[in-house]
Amino acid sequence: MIWPGMGDPAKRKKNIKFLITTAAIAIGIGLLSITVQSQISADDPLKQCINNRHTKYKISATLEVIIDGKKADIPAKVGFAQGCQKSLYTLSDDGTIYAEWDKEYPFEIGHFLWIWKFPLRDMDEVKSSVLVNGVKSPDFIHAKLENGYHYKGVFVSKGAETPKDRDFLPPDSNIK
């Protein structure tokens, strides 16, 4: 079978040259994109390990998570994976979360939920809320983490009419 543009030897050479040039440009753009993205995220505390960093900014807060009316345990060692310690982490399952970075950074409760891999997409954000020191936050998951504050996330699963209709908890969680 002769492919279009490949019958005439002059056209074949021209088409192959065009395809090679296009592939080289695409590879070059891909490598440039990877380089630019790695430079941009070099100072992003949510994407970097803090194992070998001298962190000056350190805060801690407590977090309680309620899903469909049931308390979910926040597991120990959230933020630790394959020898990498993230800037937001837990050491034990007592609900204390820690945040560290080179300089002051506006950590949010949602950042911790992201590192924990909390299934926020499975929750009804209209019915869910975040309380900061007992007061409902208008910022929801964007509530800024403050040293010594207590946060309580009350989440309702999508489609749950009553707390008993659906029992969805994050991985590695125990109900109390």
C-alpha positions in Angstrom: 0.0 0.0 0.0 1.3 3.4 -0.9 0.5 6.1 1.7 -0.6 9.5 0.4 2.4 11.7 -0.4 4.8 8.7 -0.4 4.6 7.6 -4.1 6.8 10.3 -5.6 10.4 10.1 -4.2 10.7 13.9 -4.1 7.5 14.2 -2.1 8.4 11.3 0.1 11.7 12.9 1.1 9.9 16.2 1.7 7.2 14.6 3.9 9.7 12.6 6.0 11.7 15.7 6.6 8.6 17.6 7.7 7.6 14.7 10.1 11.1 14.6 11.6 11.1 18.4 12.1 7.7 18.4 13.7 8.7 15.6 16.0 11.9 17.4 17.0 9.9 20.6 17.8 7.3 18.7 19.8 10.0 17.0 21.9 11.8 20.3 22.4 8.6 22.0 23.6 7.9 19.0 25.9 11.4 19.3 27.5 11.1 23.0 27.8 7.7 22.7 29.5 9.1 20.1 32.0 12.0 22.4 32.8 9.8 25.5 33.4 7.4 23.5 35.6 10.1 22.1 37.7 11.6 25.6 38.2 8.2 27.0 39.2 7.5 24.3 41.7 11.0 24.4 43.3 9.7 26.8 46.0 6.3 25.2 46.4 6.0 23.7 49.9 3.2 21.4 48.8 5.4 19.7 46.3 8.8 19.6 48.0 10.3 17.3 50.6 11.5 19.0 53.8 13.9 16.2 54.9 17.1 18.2 54.1 15.8 21.7 54.6 16.3 24.0 57.5 12.7 25.0 58.2 12.3 28.2 60.3 8.5 28.4 60.1 6.8 25.7 62.2 3.2 25.6 63.4 0.8 23.0 64.7 -3.0 22.8 64.9 -5.6 20.1 65.7 -8.0 18.8 63.2 -11.2 16.7 63.7 -13.0 15.2 60.7 -16.6 14.2 60.8 -18.0 12.3 57.7 -21.7 11.7 57.5 -22.0 12.1 61.3 -19.2 9.7 62.2 -15.7 10.8 63.4 -12.9 9.7 61.2 -9.4 9.1 62.6 -6.6 11.1 61.0 -3.9 8.5 60.6 -0.3 8.9 61.8 2.4 9.6 59.2 0.3 11.5 56.8 2.8 13.4 54.6 5.5 10.7 54.8 6.0 8.5 51.7 9.1 6.8 50.2 11.6 8.7 52.4 10.0 12.1 51.7 8.5 14.2 54.4 6.1 16.8 53.1 5.6 20.3 54.7 2.2 19.3 56.1 2.2 16.1 58.1 1.0 14.1 61.2 3.2 12.2 63.6 0.4 10.3 65.5 -3.3 9.7 65.1 -4.3 12.2 67.8 -5.4 14.8 65.2 -2.4 17.1 65.5 -1.2 18.4 62.2 2.1 20.1 61.6 3.3 22.6 59.0 6.9 23.5 58.3 8.6 25.6 55.6 11.7 27.8 55.0 9.6 31.0 55.6 6.1 31.9 56.6 3.6 30.4 54.1 -0.2 30.7 54.1 -1.0 27.0 54.6 -4.7 26.1 54.4 -6.7 23.3 55.8 -7.4 22.2 52.2 -3.6 21.8 51.6 -3.5 19.2 54.4 -6.6 17.4 53.0 -4.9 17.3 49.6 -1.7 15.7 51.1 -3.9 13.3 53.0 -5.7 12.4 49.8 -9.0 13.2 51.4 -11.8 12.4 48.8 -13.3 16.0 48.8 -14.8 15.4 45.3 -17.0 12.7 46.9 -18.4 15.3 49.4 -21.2 17.7 49.0 -19.5 21.1 49.5 -22.8 22.9 50.0 -23.7 20.7 53.0 -20.2 20.5 54.3 -18.4 23.0 56.5 -15.1 23.8 58.3 -15.2 25.2 61.8 -12.2 27.2 63.2 -12.2 27.3 67.0 -15.9 26.4 67.0 -16.9 29.1 64.5 -18.0 28.3 60.9 -15.4 29.5 58.5 -16.7 31.3 55.3 -13.5 30.2 53.6 -14.4 26.4 53.9 -11.2 24.4 53.0 -9.3 27.6 52.3 -9.3 28.5 56.0 -5.7 29.5 56.9 -3.9 27.3 59.3 -2.9 29.2 62.5 -0.7 27.9 65.3 -2.7 26.4 68.1 -6.1 26.6 66.5 -8.6 23.8 66.4 -10.3 22.9 63.1 -13.3 20.7 62.6 -14.3 19.5 59.1 -17.9 18.4 58.9 -18.4 16.6 55.6 -21.5 15.1 54.0 -21.1 12.6 51.2 -22.7 13.4 47.9 -26.2 11.8 47.7 -26.4 11.1 51.4 -29.9 12.0 52.6 -29.2 11.0 56.1 -25.9 10.2 57.9 -26.7 6.5 57.7 -27.2 6.4 53.9 -23.6 6.4 53.0 -20.5 5.7 55.0 -17.5 7.0 53.1 -14.3 7.4 54.9 -10.8 8.2 53.7 -8.3 5.3 53.4 -6.7 4.2 56.6 -9.5 5.7 58.8 -11.2 4.2 61.8 -14.6 5.2 63.1 -14.9 6.3 66.7 
